[in-house]
Amino acid sequence: MPDSSLIPPSTGRRTSGQLILLLALLTAVGPLSIDLYLPAFPGMAGDLDTTAAGIQLTMTTFLVGLGLGQLFIGPLSDGIGRRKPMLAGTFVCAAASVICAVAPNVEVLASARFLQGLGGAAGVVLARAIVSDTARGAAAAKLLGILTIICVVAPVIAPLAGGAIIAAAGWRAVFWVLAVLVLALFVWAVFGAQETLPMEERNHGGIKTTLHVAGVVLGNRNYTGYLLTFCFAFAGLFAYISASPFVIQNIMGLSETRFSLIFAMNALCITIVSVIAAALAGKVSYRRMIAIGLVVAILAAAGLLTFALNGTPMVPMLVLFAAFQGSLGFIFGNATALALEEAGHHAGTGSAFLGCLQYVLAAAVAPIVGLGGEDTAVPMGIAMVAFAVLSGVSYLTLTRKTAAPAGTEADLPAQAPAQPVS
């Protein structure tokens, strides 16, 4: 359980363990909505009389909804507060999950997945914003690390749980489970989530102010650098996520159960490294951890592409999958913390751009890695290398250490650079 005594020095507002757990579970709805039904991809294509690309489209529409929803909900929450958008979005996500469960064809499923992503975006974008409302510096980095840990535990559990659910009751049962889970979180949020953004810190002035705030946030070079570092790294991860069912099952010839186990073990790597990164927050430079993660990610991706071009040997590929995922544990939480510190009081807007670009890139990656068909890992390898390199270039060329007193906090802004717009 997260430490409920964390009180950020710059806000004076308490982040309770119960709130962090709720936020983490709301954030985990996204990964769960993606990973629970991954083992069913090959079987769903036949059941819905469509192709592999058609099934991957249901993932793409979910990701587009998840990305665009954050772009709308984040700035909205900077003006009206966090609680109302969270409740509305969570309810929409639950309703859309029911539609997914009864969808008669891939077209209805894809449309319902878009709505599911749109509603689920509230939990993702507002969890980060609420942490930024209530914590700064090492406290924020640790809390965001906790969110990351629980969020990446979801992919460890999801394929195994999804495989068991699918084997027992079919792929539609996955969406019934999601509907029940999200509805339970909605009820919890109604009674357990309080407003964290005081009236005096909200943006007022409508669209003009929102656009101005967006310009202020994106005009911050450090914010943009950490934004791109995070999002390109996530796109590389998603190249693996979207292609791995076909690479591991169709090319390597493993069963759904073994795929689920391998996928879970790989996700466990990022969980372990995320735990380490959270423990090191405030002791080791966040920028140093990001740099280490990027080096490992680029080397692992390059190795994967090399093996994909030379017969896709199972053991080396699986080892490098694990290394790539593990490296992201040093990147995700730390890049997010530094980006939101740079966004300052405009955490909702900063979180919105982070989440929108993250999932729009992921949505583009899903069909691209499928263009080569179901029997090659080369498109996946190319995408992983390209995005890992782009993440590293963004970090090296756009981000700079912010001047601050000597110590482990030197890579965090001394104060939020962006001030509320009246």
DRENGUZA-296795 format. One record per residue: residue in one letter; x, y, z of N, C-alpha, C in turn. Coordinates in steps of 0.001 Angstrom, whole numbers, plus 524288, in hexadecimal, padded with zeros to 5 digits. Atoms other than C-alpha are relative to their C-alpha. Layout:
BEGIN
aXYZXYZXYZ...
# end
This chain:
BEGIN
m803527FB4E800008000080000800008036C804D780000p7FCE67FB448001C8056880D6A7FCAC80004802B38054Bd7FF6D7FD257FB1A80A35815CA807D77FC428049380020s803F57FBF07FFC47FEA881E3C80BB8801EB804EE802ABs7FDFB7FB697FD518076B827B2812E7802DC803B67FC66l7FD437FC99803AE80D4182D99806A07FD0C805217FF73i802707FAE48006D80A1183C0580788803B0803897FD02p7FC827FCE58033080FEF8442B7FCA1801028055480271p7FED07FB197FD648170B84FF6802067FDE4804C27FD36s8019F7FB5E802E181299859127F7467FA20800957FFA4t805A97FF8B80053804198561A7F82B7FD527FF9D8054Bg80269800BF7FAEB80166852058061B7FB407FC7E7FFE4r8049C803508006B7F6C5848BB8011B801A67FA4D80041r7FEA4805787FF037F6EA83A7D805417FE2E7FC737FB94t801658040B803C77F71282F377FB9F7FF4F7FAEA80302s800F68049F7FCD37F09D823E5802C28013D7FB0D7FCFAg7FEFE80505802757F41B815C5800337FB427FE067FD0Eq804CB801BA802917E5D9812FE7FCD07FF4F802BA7FAC0l8008D7FD15804DF7E5BF81DBF7F289803E67FE147FBF4i7FC07801DD803AB7F274819147EC757FE817FAA97FDCBl801AE80524801E27ED2780B327EBAB7FB96800897FC0Fl804487FF1B803B27E0B1810017E52380212802207FADCl7FDC97FDB8804C27E87C8183E7DB83803107FBEF7FCECa7FCF480408802A87F18180CE27D88E7FC717FC287FD2Bl8039D803AC8027F7E612803D37D5BD7FD408027A7FB58l802597FD48804747DF9380E0C7CD0F803E1800577FB76t7FBF67FFDC804067EC7180F7D7C5CB800C27FAA67FD89a7FF2A80555801E57ED80800AF7C4947FBAF7FE237FC61v8043F801928037D7E0777FFF67BD5F801D8800017FA52g7FDFF7FFD2805547E79F803F17B0F5803057FB287FE84p7FD24804D2801397F1BB7F8FA7B12A7FCA77FB1E80042l803698048C7FFA57E76F7EF4F7B5927FC887FF887FB29s8036980001804977DE8D7F3327AA41802F07FE5D7FB19i7FCC68019D8046E7E9CF7F0917A107801A07FA4B8008Cd7FD44804F97FF6D7F0387E4807A6B47FC857FB5B80148l8035E804667FE9A7E4C77DC6D7ABBC7FE5F7FCD97FB3Ey801FD802E9804827E0397D90079E128042C7FEB07FBF7l7FBCF80143803AA7ED897D7A87977A800507FA2F7FEA1p7FFA08058E8016C7EDC37C8BB798747FBBE7FE2E7FC3Ca8045B8019D803557E0DD7C83C790F7800648020F7FA75f7FFA67FD8B8052A7E5907CFDC7850E7FF557FC267FB7Ap800AA8039E804747E75B7C43977BE37FA7F7FDB37FFB0g805378024B800047DA5B7BE237800E7FBB4803E57FED4m803F47FBFE800F47D2B17CAEC77F997FF56801187FA30a800477FEE98059F7D6147CCD37714E7FC2A7FC4C7FD5Ag803A5803BC8023E7CED07C06776DD37FA7F800B780203d805267FF787FD9C7C38E7C2C1777317FCFB804A27FDBFl8028C7FB4E802147C0BA7D058771C980081800707FA13d7FF7C80031805AB7C3B57CC74763B180305804B37FDF0t7FCBE7FBA7801AA7CEAB7D6517622F805AC7FE307FFD7t7FA728013A8007D7DD737D6DE7608A802EE8018E804F6a7FCBA7FE4A7FBA27E8B67D8CD769FE8001F805F28004Ba7FFFF7FA45800147E90C7E6FE765A27FAE48022C8022Cg8050B7FE4A7FDF27DA947E824768D77FFD27FFC0805E9i7FFD1800727FA527DCD57E349776B2803A18041A80247q7FC6B7FBF57FE217E8837EC5A778427FD77805657FFB5l802C77FB0B800637DF727F767774027FCF18011680501t802E07FF1C7FB1C7D78D7F541780778039F8021680441m7FC2D7FDCB7FC6E7E3F07F82D787F280131805A57FE85t7FEDC7FABC801DD7E6AD8040C77F7A7FBC5803D780193t8043B7FC667FEA07D94480A0F781B77FFE080109805DAf7FFB37FF357FA557DAA0807E37905A8043E803EE80154l7FB997FC8A7FEE47E7CB80EB1790577FEF6805927FE30v8015A7FAC0801D47E2CD81A0D7882D7FC56802A5803E7g803897FDDA7FC137D7AA81BF1791DA802D48016280500l7FD047FF127FB3B7E10E81ADE79D378036B804E27FF78g7FCB27FB6F800DA7EA0A82513797397FCED805077FF86l803187FB3F800CE7DFE782EE57928F7FCF18016E804E5g802D07FEE67FB2D7D83682D8679F2780350802FC803E0q7FC847FD387FC727E3F4831D97A6FC800EB8059B7FE45l7FF1B7FAB7802067E61D83D8D79E247FB77803988014Df8049D7FCED7FE957D8488420F7A1437FF5880064805EBi8012B800327FA667D6EF83DD57AF748041A802DA8033Fg7FBE37FD817FCF67E41A842C27B4397FF50805E380089p800DF7FA557FF917E25B8513B7B0CB7FAC2801508028Bl805097FF0F7FD8C7D3F1850577B4BE8007D7FFCC805E8s7FF6E800997FA5B7D80184BBD7C23D803158047780273d7FD3A7FB6E7FDF47E133857587C3B47FC3A8048080103g803CF7FBD77FF547D51385FE27C2DA7FBA17FEBA803C7i8048F801447FCC47CA478586D7C9D4801507FC4C8047Ag7FE768039A7FBE57D20784F807D2D0800757FA6D7FDFEr7FECA8055E801977D5A78411B7D2877FB757FC30800C6r803B5804087FE517CA3C83A187D8F77FBB37FEFF7FC00k80461800BF8039D7BEF083C777CF6D801A17FD407FAFAp7FE5F802D7804B57C671838837C3148016C7FA5180126m7FEA0805647FEA47CB8282C6A7CA2F7FB297FC9180055l804C28030E7FF5F7BDE0827D87CDC07FD4B7FF217FAC5a802A4800798050D7B81382A9C7C054802DB7FC357FC6Bg7FCF6803648036E7C31B823F97B9047FFC87FA50801A8t80022805647FE137C316817E87C1A37FAC77FD6A7FED4f8052780230801327B480816117BFC27FF857FEA47FA2Fv8001F8010E805A97B5C4817247B0E58032A7FB237FEB7c7FCAB80496800F27C0C680D1B7B12B7FD2E7FAF780174a802E3804A77FE537B8518037D7B8B37FBB07FEA07FC1Ba8043E800EC803BF7ACD6805277AF4D802227FDEB7FAD3a7FDAE801B9804F57B5958038D7A358801FD7FA6980061s7FE28805617FF497BB3D7F7097A9087FB8F7FC177FF3Dv804928035A800CD7AD877F1397A9257FEE07FF6F7FA28i800F780031805AA7ABC77F4CA79AC5804077FC797FD5Fc7FBF180369802287B8CE7EE39797A77FEA17FA40800D6a8012E8056D7FEAD7B4277E1D979E597FBC87FDA87FC8Bv8045980202803217A80B7E0BA795BB80086801667FA35a7FF467FE3C805687ADC67E61B788F17FF3C7FB7C7FC20p8010A8043F803B37A8A37DE1277D62804147FF857FBACn7FC1A800198042E7B3B97E1967740F8048C803898017Av7FB417FD1C7FEC07C11C7E7D77738E7FF27805E57FFA7e801077FA62800797BB937F50F76F657FDB5802398050Cv802547FE3D7FB0E7B3197F65477B95804107FFAC80460l7FBFB800947FBFF7BE387F139783FA803F0804747FFB6a7FC2D7FBC5800A27C7B07FB4077E587FDC080536801E1s8027B7FB1F7FE4E7BE0180655780B47FF6D80035805EFa8008E8002D7FA557BB43801F778E9E8054880083802B7r7FAC17FF847FDC47C9CC800D77911F801C5805B380004f7FEBC7FA6B800127CB5180F1478D177FD85802BA804B6l802A77FDA87FB837C11F8130B79748802697FE2680524q7FD85802197FB4F7C78880A2C7A14680517802F08011Fg7FB2B7FD0C7FF557D4768110279EFD7FF01805A380184l801557FA8E7FEDB7CE2C81E7079F3A7FEA6800A7805C5g801617FFB17FA7B7C84381BCC7AC9F8048A7FE9380387g7FB8C801AC7FCDB7D430814B27B1D0804488040D80052a7FC067FBE17FFFD7DC85820887AE6A7FFC880349804ECa800917FCBF7FB517D71E827947BA56803787FE028046Ag7FCD5802217FBC97DDA481E607C3EC805C7800B07FF01v7FA737FFAA8014D7EA9C81EA97BCB6802088058C800B4v7FE047FAA27FFF17EC0682D5B7BB107FF53802818055Bl801027FD707FB037E615831427C8118032B7FDA680478a7FCA4802457FBF67EE1B827B87D02680521802FD80051r7FB167FD11800047FA8E82EA07CBF57FF2C80595801DCa8010C7FA9A7FE7A7F46683C007CDA17FF1980075805DEi8011B7FFDF7FA637EF9F838D57DB5F8050D7FF5F80328v7FAEC800797FD667FD338344C7DF52802E9805307FFC1s7FD5A7FAFA80080802A48410A7DA0E7FD68804368034Ed802BD7FC4E7FC897F8218488E7E19F801F57FF9280596t7FF258010F7FA737FC48842597EE61805A37FECA80177a7FA94801597FEC280ADF83F957ED46803C0802BC7FC4Er7FBDA7FDB18031C817998455D7E84F8050D7FCFF80102g7FAC68021A7FF32825A8840FA7E6BB800217FA22800ADa7FF578059F7FF268298D833B17EC1A7FAD97FD6080163a80515802477FE9A81BE98319E7F1C97FCD97FED07FB20a802E4800E1804DC815CA8333B7E4518025E7FB897FCE6a7FD6E80430802F681FF482A767DDFF7FEB87FAA88024Bk8013D804FF7FD8681D5981FC47E8037FA517FE727FF07l805808013F800E380E99820BF7E68D7FF087FE7C7FA4Fl8008E801738057B80F87820907D7BD802897FAB27FF04g7FDA18052A800648189B814FF7D9447FC4C7FBBF801DCi803E6803BF7FE0F80E2080E247E1477FBCC7FF107FBE3l803DE800948043280434810DF7D6858022C7FC997FB9Ft7FD8B8030B8042A80DC580B687CC9E800617FA448017Bi7FF668056A7FE45810487FF3C7D4B17FAD07FD137FF9Ei80512802A08001E801E57FBFA7D6587FE007FFA47FA65c801B280007805757FF587FF997C83D802B67FBAE7FCEDv7FD3F80412802E8809D17F6457C35E7FF377FA9E80265v8018B805137FDE3805897EB8C7CCB47FB517FDE87FCF4a804A380193802FB7F8EA7EB827C4C88016B7FC937FB55p7FE9380374804527FFC07E61E7B89A8024B7FACD801BEv7FE10805047FE0C806077DBA87C11A7FB737FC47800F9i8048B803257FE907F8D07D6F57C5DC7FC4A7FF367FB64a8041E7FFEF803EE7F0657DA5A7BA1B800257FB737FC1Ap8001C8044B803CA7F4E97D0657AFE57FEBD7FABD8027Al8012E804E07FD537F47A7C5597B9DC7FA397FFB580165a805927FFD97FEAC7E71E7C99A7BED17FCAE7FFBE7FB15g802EC80003804E97E2847CC387B0FE7FFDF7FA9D7FD8Fg7FFDE80546802277E7087BEDF7AC717FC587FC5A802D6a8037B803607FCE57DFB77B8577B79D7FA4B801497FEF0i8056B7FE618010A7D3587C0597B53B7FE4A7FE2F7FA96i8014780173805677D3C27BDD67A6967FF427FA1A7FF84a8006F805B38003B7D5FC7AF3C7A8777FAF07FE1780280a804A1801C17FD1E7CA9D7AE4C7B1FC7FAEC801F87FDA8a804FD7FDA5801947C0927B7807AC0D80037803067FADDg7FFAA7FD3F804FB7C58A7BD4679F32801C1805A4800ABw7FDC47FABE7FFCA7CAE77CAA079BAA7FC218041E801DAr803D77FC0F7FE547BE157D1D679E497FFEB800A1805F2a7FFF87FFBA7FA507BF4C7CE8F7ACB380414803DE80201v7FC037FC307FE847CB7B7D70C7AD1A7FD9680563800C7f802577FAC87FFB77C3417E3237AA9B7FBE08005B80447w80385800027FB777B90C7DF227B49E80318800D68050Bv7FCA97FF437FB657C3FE7DE3E7BE9F801B5805AE8006El7FE707FA7E800007C8CD7EBC27BAA37FB8480383801A5a8048F7FCC97FEAB7BB0B7F14C7BBB87FF0C7FFFC805E4v800DF8006D7FA577B97F7EC3D7C99C8044B802E3802FAl7FB9C7FD6F7FD627C7127F1057CD897FF7F805EC7FFD1v800467FA4E800967C5437FEC47C81D7FB5380236802F0l8048C7FE327FD0A7B7B57FFEB7CE0E801398002E805DAa7FE6D800037FA7D7BD687FC427DB5280389804AD80131l7FC997FB787FF467C7E0806B67D9A67FCE6805127FFE2f803657FB61800277BD4B810907D6237FD6E800E180556v802857FF8C7FADA7B62280DBE7E2DE803FE801B28041Bw7FBD37FE847FC607C2F780EA17EA5F8014B805CD7FF6Da7FEAF7FA82800F27C60581BC87E3FE7FBB5803A28020Av8045C7FCC27FE1A7B8748210D7E7538008E8010D805D2f7FFD67FF757FA4E7BAAE81E9A7F5CB8057E8010B80223g7FAB97FFB27FDD77C97E81EE17F6EE80398804007FD9Fa7FC8C7FC3C802927CEFF829387EDAF7FE1E80591800FAq801457FA907FF027CF128374C7F239802B78037C7FBF9e7FD9D7FC428039B7D24B843397EA0F805668019980200t7FAAA7FEA77FE6C7E0EE846557EA2E801E7805257FDB7l7FE537FB108026C7E17D852CA7E2027FCAE804758022Cp803037FBBA7FDBB7DD4785EC47E9F47FE36803EE7FBE2m802297FC2E803A37D523869437E35D8040B8040F7FE60e7FC4A7FBD1801367E017873347E4488045D7FE4A7FC53e7FBE9801EB803807E93D86A6B7DC527FDD87FE457FAB3r80254801A7804F37DFB6867C47D13580086804447FBDCn7FFE17FC578045D7E07286DEF7C3C97FA7C801D87FED9h805157FDD9801637D540876EE7C045800A4803467FB0Bg7FFA27FCE1804BB7D26D87D287B3417FEC77FD0A7FB0Cg801DA802F7804837CDC7872417AA4F8044B7FE537FC4Ai7FC8680228803FD7D40F86E0479D96804EB803497FF5Dk7FB7A7FC97800B77DCEF879E579C708042B7FEDF80419t7FC52801317FBCF7E31C877117A999802517FA947FF51t7FE2380558800CF7E4018688F7A692804437FFD57FBDBl7FC177FFDB8042F7EB5686B4C799EE804FA802AD801CFh7FB5F7FD517FDFA7F44C874C67A0DC803237FC6480391v7FD64803A57FC737F75386AC57AB63802D07FBBD7FCE8a7FD8C803FB803477FA00860797A0F08050D8020D7FD97g7FB527FDA48023F8038F869D679A89804578009D803FEv7FC217FF6C7FBD080A5186C817A782802967FAC180130v7FDEA805287FEAB80BD685E0D7AA788037C7FDE57FBA3l7FCF980210804638105D859F279CE5804B4803697FEABg7FB9B7FC84800F681936865D479C188048B7FF1C803ACn7FBD1801597FC5B8211C8606A7A762803357FB937FD9Cr7FCC1803CE802CF82C5F859627A0A8800EC7FB0D80337n7FF1E804967FCBD82F23850757AC327FB297FC8A80033y804D3803177FFE4820DF84C5B7AD137FF707FCDF7FAF0t800978029C8050D8206F8494B79E90803F17FB917FF66g7FC0C804198005882D178419A79F897FE8C7FB2C80316y80195804837FCCE8284D8390E7AAA47FB0E7FD807FDCDl804B8802048029481B24837BE7A3C6801797FC357FBA4l7FE848034180472821978325B7977E803397FB46801BDt7FCFC804717FDF382B1A829E879F327FC5A7FBAE801D4f803C5803CA7FE0281FC78234B7A6187FCD07FD897FB98c803B6801F2803E9816AF8222879A5D802927FC947FBE9f7FD548034D803CE8209C81CD1790B18018B7FAC280271a7FEBF804EC7FD5C82504812C179ABF7FB227FC9780072f804E0802F67FFA1816D180ED179CC97FE707FDBD7FAB7a80140801FC8053D814E080D8E78E12803467FB2C7FEBDg7FCBA8049C800C3820648042478DB87FDE17FB50802EFl80270804357FCFF81A0B7FC277987F7FB2B7FDF77FD3Af804DD801B18026580D4E7FBFE79119800DD7FD127FAE6a7FEA98032E80491813E27F6D3784DE800777FA4B801A2y7FFA08054F7FDE0817157EAF578D2A7FAA27FDF7801A0i8050B801CE7FDFD809AA7EA49793A67FC627FE477FB9Cs803BE8012180427801F57EA99786F9801BF7FB8F7FC6Ea7FE128041D8037F80AC47E13277F7D801117FADD802D0s7FE3E804AE7FD3680E6D7D79278A2B7FC417FB5A7FFBDp80354804AA80074802107CEFA78959801237FCDE7FB16f7FEF8802B0804EF805447CBE177B35805A57FE077FFB9v7FA86801AD800138141F7CB4977CE1800B67FB2380364i7FF1E804497FC588139D7C239788A87FCA57FB3B7FEB7q8036E8047380126807FC7B9D67847A800B77FDFE7FA73n7FFD2801BA80576808CD7B9947759E805807FEAA7FE29i7FAAB800D5801EF817887BAA377356802F07FC1F80372m7FD3B803897FC6F81CF87B40877F857FCEE7FB0780129g80322804B97FF7D811B97AA5A77FEA7FE4C7FEA68057Bl801918010B7FAA680E397ABD378E3F7FA1E800B4800AFs805A47FFDC7FF13800937AA45793DF7FE508052780279e802127FB577FD667F79B7B4DA79940801C98003A805A7t7FE73800257FA7F7FAF77B0797A707805B980180800A2r7FA727FEB57FF9F8099B7B12F7A4B1800FC805AC7FE7Af7FF897FA7480153808237BE5579E007FE9E8035C804B4s801AB7FD027FB71800CB7C3657A9DA804297FFF68043Dl7FBF68006D7FC0680B727BE677B2ED804D2803377FE83i7FB737FD00801C9816747C4467AAB67FEEB805D580041f801757FA837FFDB80F467D1247A96380013802018059Fa800157FE7A7FA7C80D497D1817B81F805818006B80236m7FA9F7FFE27FE0881B937CE647BAF5802E8804C57FDE9n7FD8B7FB588022E820107D9297B1BD7FE0A804EB802B9a8022E7FB7B7FD49816CA7E2D07B825801FB8005080594l7FDE5800077FAB681C217DE8F7C55080540802D38003Ac7FAEE7FD5280025829567E3EF7C11A7FF59805DE800C4i800DC7FA667FF61824197F1CA7BFC07FDE8801358056Et801F37FF427FAAA81D147F0197CCBE8047B80040803DFi7FB91800357FC64829977EC757D3D380353804E37FF8Av7FCBF7FB58800BE831647F7927CDD07FD20804EA801C9s8030B7FB8B7FE1E82656801217D0BA8002C80065805EAv7FF7F8000C7FA49826DB7FCFA7DF03805558022D8019Di7FAB87FE0F7FEE18357F7FF687DEFE80048805E67FF1Ca7FFE07FA6C80139833A480CB47D8887FD228032B80423a802EB7FD3A7FBEE82962810A67E28F803208003A8050Da7FCD38001C7FB3C8327880C927ED9E8049B803C47FFA2l7FB837FC89800C783D8E814947E7BB7FE77805B77FF7Ba801C47FA96800AC83534820D87E5F7801BB8034C8049Fg7FE027FC9B7FBED83B7582BF47ED858057A7FEA2801B7k7FAB4801A87FE9E8483B824657EED38039A8000C7FB3Cv7FD108001A804E184CA9822C17E0BE7FD5E803B97FC33s802187FC4D803CA84B0482CE07D6187FC117FD5B7FC62y804028021C8038783E8682A877CE5C801F77FFF97FA63r7FDDB7FFC8805518459782EA97C1FD803DC7FB8A7FF16r7FC4E80454800A18502B8248D7C46D7FD1C7FADF7FF29m80306804CE800B684612819D47C5D87FD9F7FFC17FA8Di802307FFE08054D83F7D81E257B938804297FE997FC05a7FBC8800FB803BF84C8A81DFD7B20F8017D7FA3B7FFDFi7FEC38059D7FFD084FA78102F7B6B07FBC17FCDB7FD3Bg8044E802BF8028A8423580B967B278800288007A7FA18l7FFDC7FF25805AA843B78118A7A4FB804527FCDD7FD62v7FBAA802FC80243850F180B387A2877FE847FA3C7FF81v80189805828002084BBD7FDBB7A6167FBB17FF147FC00a8045580099803B483F477FFCA79E13801F07FFF27FA5Fi7FDFF7FFBB8055D846BF8038E791C4803127FB157FEA5l7FCE7804B88010B850397F826792F07FC817FB317FF7Ba8038180485800448454B7EE54795927FCD18000E7FAF9a803157FF9F804CF83D1B7F35478A2D803567FEA87FB3Da7FC818013680461848C27F2A778100801057FA237FFAFg7FF4C805AD7FFF584B337E4A1785357FB417FD197FE0Bl804D78027D801CE83CF17E10E782F27FF7D8004F7FA11l8005E7FF70805B383D367E67677525803E97FC6A7FD4Et7FC048036B80252849D47DF227723F7FE277FA527FFEAf801E1805647FFCB843F17D235776A77FB1B7FF3C7FCAAa804B1800668034B837057D50476FB68017C7FF4D7FA4Al7FE1F800748056683EBA7D62A7630D802CB7FAD47FEFFn7FCF0804D18008D845897C946765AE7FD4C7FB4780265g802C8804C67FE9683AF77BF5B768857FCEB8001580504t803197FF6C7FB2E834CD7C43977530801037FB88803DEp7FEF0804127FC1983BC77BB0477EB87FD3A8013080526m803847FF1F7FB97833297B91678A91802B980235804D6v7FDA57FE777FAFE83C3A7BA2E796588025E805797FFD3p7FDE67FAAA8001F844007C641792207FBC48042D7FF8Bm8043E7FC348009A8377B7CD2078E0A7FD3F800ED80533l802C47FF7C7FB06830D57CA6079B0C80350802E080409v7FC7F7FD3E7FC6183CB87CF067A2BB8000E805CF7FED3l7FFD17FA7C8017783D367DBBB79B1B7FABF802AF800CDf8051D7FDCD7FE9882E827DDC279CA380005801AD805BDa7FFE07FEE27FA66830AB7DD1E7AB538038D8049F8012Ea7FC5D7FBAD7FF1983C657E64B7AAD57FD9A8052C7FE52f8026B7FB28801E7834E77F0527A2C37FBE0801E4803DAq804197FE677FC5B8294A7F0407ABE98023C801CA80533g7FD9E7FE6A7FB1B831DA7F0E47B7EB8023A8057B7FFC5s7FDA27FACF8008C838DA7FCF07B2C57FC038045F800A0l8040C7FBFA7FFCF82BF78044A7B2247FE818016F8059Bg8010E7FEC37FA8C82A968038E7C0F280318804B0801EEf7FCE47FB687FEA48354E80DDB7C1DE7FE46804DE7FD08i8017B7FB938034E82F0B816707B7757FAA88022F80165f8056B7FE337FFC4820598170E7B9807FEE18038A804B4g8015B7FCEC7FB6181EA481BAF7C78F80332804F780075n7FC987FB7A7FF6F82A5E824CF7C77F7FEF1804327FBE4a801367FC2E804128273E82B3D7BA6E7FAC4802A480115t805137FDBF7FEAF8192682D1D7BEC580080803FC8046Aa7FF577FC737FB8E81D35833487CBB18028C8051A7FE4Al7FD477FB48801AF8269683CBA7C5297FC9C803467FC5Aa8037A7FD198038881CAF8405B7BA8A7FBDF802FB8030Bl8042C7FD6E7FD11811F3843647C4598022180433803A8e7FD957FBC77FD0E81B4484B2D7CCDC80099804D07FC8Be7FF5E7FBA3803A381E0A853817C0E57FAC5802887FEB4a8052D7FDD88012D80F618551C7BE687FDF1803598047Ag801807FCC17FB9380DD285AE27CBF07FA417FF8380165h8057F7FFFB7FE6B7FFF185EF27CF7E7FC647FDDB7FBBFh8033B801DE804567FB1085A797C235800B77FA227FF42a7FEEB805998002A7FC8B84C1B7C5957FC0C7FD0B7FCADg803E7802A18032E7EFB88483D7BF1B8014C800597FA3At7FE877FF44805767F40384E067B22A805007FD0A7FEBEg7FB27802D6800E0801BB8487B7B3917FF237FA2B7FFB1s801458058D800117FC5983B0B7B6A77FCF37FE8C7FB1Ba8032580110804A67F2D883C217AB47803617FF447FB2Ff7FC8C8008B804827FD6C83E597A1288033B7FB068006Cl7FCEE804C17FF2080578833747A72E7FCDF7FB2F7FE6Fg8033A8048F8011B7FA45829C67A67C7FE147FFC67FA71c802067FFF0805567F50282E2779960804167FE147FC26l7FBE980193803AE801CD82CF979209801947FA57800EAq7FEA18055F7FEA3804EB820657993A7FC8B7FC177FD26y80397803DF802287F8C481975794857FED6800CE7FA38v800897FF36805A77F79481FD978727804827FD5A7FD29l7FB8E802CD8024D8053881AED7841A7FF277FA1E8004Ba80105805977FF6B8017C80D97789757FBE67FE2F7FC1Ca8041980161803BF7F54480DAC780ED8022A7FF877FA81a7FD9F80042805307FD8E81049774EF803857FB427FF75v7FC5B804648002980745805AD7787F7FD2E7FAD47FF1Ba802B48050B800317FD3C7FABC779EE7FF247FE007FA74p800AC802148054A7F9507F9BD76B87805087FFCE7FCDAi7FB257FFDD80305806F17FD2B76683803137FAF2800ABv7FCF0804C07FF2480D7A7F17576CE37FD4F7FB327FDBFg802C78045580269803087E8D3766D3800337FFFB7FA11l7FFF17FF8F805B4805BB7ED48758DF8030C7FB937FD66g7FCE4804298025A80FCA7E2A1756A07FD707FAB28004Fg802A9804FB7FF78805EE7D810759D2800F57FD9C8055Ae7FFD38029E7FAF0805167CE46764E5804D07FC9A800B6d7FBAD803B77FFDA811A87C6E7761D480556802977FFC6t7FAF27FD557FFCD81C7A7D110763688002F803AB804AEa7FF357FC7C7FB93822047D88376EF580313804D57FE6Dv7FCB57FBA7801C4829AD7E22A7669A7FD6980553800C4p802637FADC7FF0581FAB7ED66766CA8000D80187805C6m7FFBC7FEF47FA6481F147EC317759080575801D08018Dg7FAA37FE9C7FEAE82DE77ECA67769580181805657FE09i7FED67FAD58023282EFB7F87176DA77FD6A8044780348a802DA7FC127FCE98249B7FFC7775628027E800B380558m7FDAB7FF977FACB82B007FCA2782758052A802FE7FFCFv7FB0F7FD298008E8384C8016677DCF7FF06805CD7FEFAa801087FA918017A832BD80DBB777A17FE1380333804A3f802327FCFD7FBAF82AFC811CD78388803C78006F8049Ba7FC177FFA67FBDC835C580E9B78D3A80405804377FEBBv7FC3B7FBFB801A483F37817067856A7FD958056A80053l802A57FAEF7FFB28354A8221C784467FF6D801D0805A6s8005F7FEAC7FA798334D82198792FE805378020A801FFg7FAD27FE4F7FE5C841E8822B17953C80189805437FDBDv7FEC37FAFB802868438282DC978B7D7FCFC8047380291s803317FBFF7FD658385E83557791D28024E8017680549y7FDC37FF097FAD583E8D833CC79F24805148031C7FFA6l7FAE27FD7E8006C84C1D837F479AB17FFB48058A7FDD6t800127FAF3802AE848228437F792487FC538040980265l803F07FC527FE2483C818497E7996580025800FB805E4t800397FF4E7FA5383E268475B7A8088053A801F280213r7FB5D7FDF57FD5B847A184E707B0D47FF2B7FF9C805DCk8006B800027FA4C84A9484D2C7BF487FEAE8057E801CAt801A77FAF17FE0984380858287C63B8036C801A080492a7FCA47FE0F7FBD184BED860A27CEF47FD407FF7080540a8023B800CC7FAD38499885D147DD27804727FF0D803CAp7FBE4801217FC358513585B3B7E9B4802397FA947FF22a7FD6880506800CA85AE78502C7E9717FD337FBB980305g80282804707FD6E855A2842C87ECE07FD027FCC37FC2At802BC803A18036984D25838317E7837FB398025E7FD87e8049C7FD8780244841E0841847E4A780171803D57FBBCa7FE447FBEB8039484A04849A47DB407FD7D7FFB27FAADd802628006380525843038446D7CF647FA2E8012980022l805627FE497FFAB835BD849247D44C7FFD0805EC8000Ep8006B7FA577FFF78312F857167D1EB7FFB98021380598a8001C7FDA27FAD68338585FCE7DD9B7FA8F801E980154q805667FE8C7FF3E825C0864DD7DBC17FD157FF447FAE2a80315800DB804BE81AB8862D17D235800988049D7FC68p7FEFC7FBA88037C81DE686B1C7C6347FB0D802967FDF8a804CA7FDE38023880FE086CE57C1F17FC5B801B480464q8036D7FDEB7FBFE806E78756A7CA247FA558000D7FE2Ep805737FFE9801987F80F8757A7CA577FEC2804D17FCB4v801937FBB5803607F1D387DCB7BFDB7FAE98023680215s804BC7FDA47FDDD7E7D58874E7C50C7FC2B801467FBAC
# end
